[in-house]
């Protein structure tokens, strides 16, 4: 291959997709949540997923992580088609992504160390000593002190709980990290610190990140692109800057309503 051909090949190469959804339909009984929804996420991106109440954000996320069945269409996660996936393939795929649920979803009867170690206990054959060392590494990675290892969730502040949940999501060294309302309930300082953590983790680990959030600060500071869900599909998918000038009235109302007014002139 000569230099010119190599440069052309490099220029025209398509980015690797970590999520590839085409023609998705999901419904509960007769209620259709998504209708002919298409969405793609490139490797290495931080993507925001937004929309009004009832737009299907959580259902879409649950579909991608195999907690929700879909009716029609194709959903690929990390190159694996989810329709008809075998139990063994699903188990393997679950080791390749991390999920931080809204509210953290930590087990109250387990210490922080035990919570973070749990995915490793369930999904690997590593020794308990090795598992504990890896769990401690993830706890330190999210900025929590060593004295927190043996604390219970009830003994942690709101910000520490969020970081603990991120640490558990990182336990298996995921290629994709899903975050559901990561800054909800935090004060502005705590939310900004968590935004910084997301950016630091992405830079250090090179993973893709998908964030469901209503926090416009988080969207502005962390995301490469934002997908807006409405009318049962992705209405727009662009940078935060471009979405704020989108002509669709629903998107205009979302980004320029009374609570978002201060973003209008950014």
N, C-alpha and C positions, 0 to 999 in steps of 0.2 A: 504494500500500500504506500503510494507516494504521499508527500507532505500535504499536497492540495486535497487529495482524497480524504486523508485523515482529518484535516480541518473541517471539510464539508460534513463528514460523518459525525464529528463531535458537535458541530453547530446544529445539525438536524435531529440529533438523538432526542427521543421523547423522555421526559422525566419519569422516573419510576413511580408507579402509583401504589400507595399503601391502602387506599380505599377506592373502590371503583363500583359505583352503583348505577344501574341502568334500568329504567322502566319499573321502579319499585312501587308496589301497591301493598299497603298494610291496612287492615281493618279489624274492628271489633264488632262482630255480628254484621249488621247492615251499615254501621258507621265507618266510613272510609277516612282514614287518617292521612295517608299518602297516596297520591294517584299519579302514576307515570313520573316518579321522581328520579332525577339524574343528579349524581354528585361524585366528584373525584377529589382526592387529597393526594398531593405529591409528597414523596419522601422528604423529610427535613423541614417541612413547613409547620408553623404554628397557625392553626385555623380556629376561628371563632364560629360558633353556631348559635344563631339568635332567631327570634321571632316572638310574636305575641303569645299570650296564654292560649293553650289548646292547639298550637300550630304543629305539634308533633315532634318537638325536639328530643324529649326524653324517649319517646317511642322509637325514633330513628336511632338513637344511641343504643338502646336496648337491643334493637335489631342487629346492629353491627357487632355487638359483643355476645350475640347468640343467646340472649335472654328473652327474645320476642320473635315468634314465627312471622314470616311474611307470606303473602298470598301469591303474588305475581312479580316477576322481574329477576334481576341478577344482582347479588351483593357479593363482592369479593373483598376479603380482608387479607392483606399481605399475600396476595396472589392466590388465595384459597377461596373457591366458590362455596358459599354457605348453604345453598339450596341442596339438600340431600347429603350433607356432610356426615361422615361416619363418626361414631363416638370417639374412636382413637384419634382421628384427625382433629376433631373439635378439642379434645384434651390437649393435644400438642399445640394447637393454635392459641389456646388460652394462656400458655406459658410465654407467648410472644407479645402480649399487650398488658398494660397495667391500667387499672380503673380506680379513680378516686370518686367515691359516691358522695352525693350531697349530704352534708352533715358528718362526713367522715366514716360512719358505719363501723367504728372500732368496737371490739368486743369488750364490754365493761369489766368482765371478770378476768381478763388477761392483762398483763403488764404491757407497756409499750414494746419492749423487746419481744415478748411473746406474740403480740399482734403483727409486728413486722415480719417475724420469722414464720408465721403460719403458712403463707403460700409455699415457702421452701420445704416445710414439713410435709405438706400435702402433695407436692408435685415433684419432689426430688428424692434421691436415695442418699443424700449427703449425711454425714455424721452430725449429731446434734451440736458438737463443738464447732464444726465448720459452719453450720447454719447460723449459730449465734454470732460468730464473727462477721458473717456477711450481713446479718441484720443490723449489727452495731455500725457497720460501715455505712449502710443506707441511712441510719438515723443521723449519723454525723454529716452525711452528704446534704441533708436538708436543713442543716444548721441547728439541730437540737443538741443540747449538752449531754455529756456522758451520765450525769446524775439523773437524767430522765429515763434511763433504760428500764428501771424497775418501778416506775410510777404507773399508776392506773389511769385510764382516761379521765376519770373524775377529778384527778389531781392536776390536770393540765389546763392551761389557759386556752381560749378559743383559737388564738394563733398557733399555739403548739399542737393543738388537735389537728388543725389543717395540715401542718407540716408532717405530723405523724401519719396521717392518711396518705400523703404523698409518698412518704418513705415506704409504706406497705405496698403501694402501687408500683414502686421501683424494685421490689424484692427480686423479681425474676429477670432483671435487666431488659425491660421491654423495648421493642422497636417502636411501638406507638403507645402514648400515654393519653388516656381520656380523663378529663377533669370536669365534674359536674358542679357548677356554681362554686368554684374554689374560694372566692372571696366573700361569699354571703355571710353576713353576721359579723364581719370584721370592721374595725374602725379604719379610717383612711390610711393611717400609718401602717397598720397591720396588713391591709390590702395591698399597699404599695410594696411592702416587703415580700409578700407572696408573689406579686408580679415579677419582682426581681429574681426570686428563686426560680420561677418558670423559665425565664430567659437564661439564667445561669445553667440550669439543668440541660436545656436544649443545646446550648453552646458546648457544654462539657461532654454530653453523651451522644449528641448527634441524632436524637430520636425525633419522631414526628409527634405533635401535640394537638389534640382536639379539645377545645374548651367550650362548654355550654355556660353562658353567663349573660346576665343583664347589666353587668358592670361596664359602663362605657369607658371608664379609665383603663380597665384591663384590656378591653378590645383595642383601644388606641395605642397602648404601650407595648403590647406583646405580640399582636397577630400580624401575619403576613397577608392573610385574606380572611374575609368574613362571609359566611353563607347565611342568607336571610330566608327563613322558611315562612311561607304564606301561600294560601290558596292550594294547600296540599302538596306543594312542591317547593323546590329552591327557586325563589323569585329572582334573586340576584346573588352574585358571587364575585366579590371584588375586594380591593383594599378598603380599609375603613374610610380613608380620605375620599375615595370615589363613591362609596355607598352613601355618604352624607349628602351628596348632591344628586342622588338617584331620583328619577322623576316619578316613580310609582308612589301613589298617595299613602299607601300603608307604610312603606319604608320611610317616606318623608315624616310621617307622624311619629314613627318609632325613634328616629334620630334627631327630630327637632321639636318634640313635645316640650311641655313646661319643665320636666326634670332633665331634659337633654339640651336645653337652650344654650348652655354655656359652651357646647361643642360646635355650635353653628358657624362660628367665625374662625375656627381653628384651621 
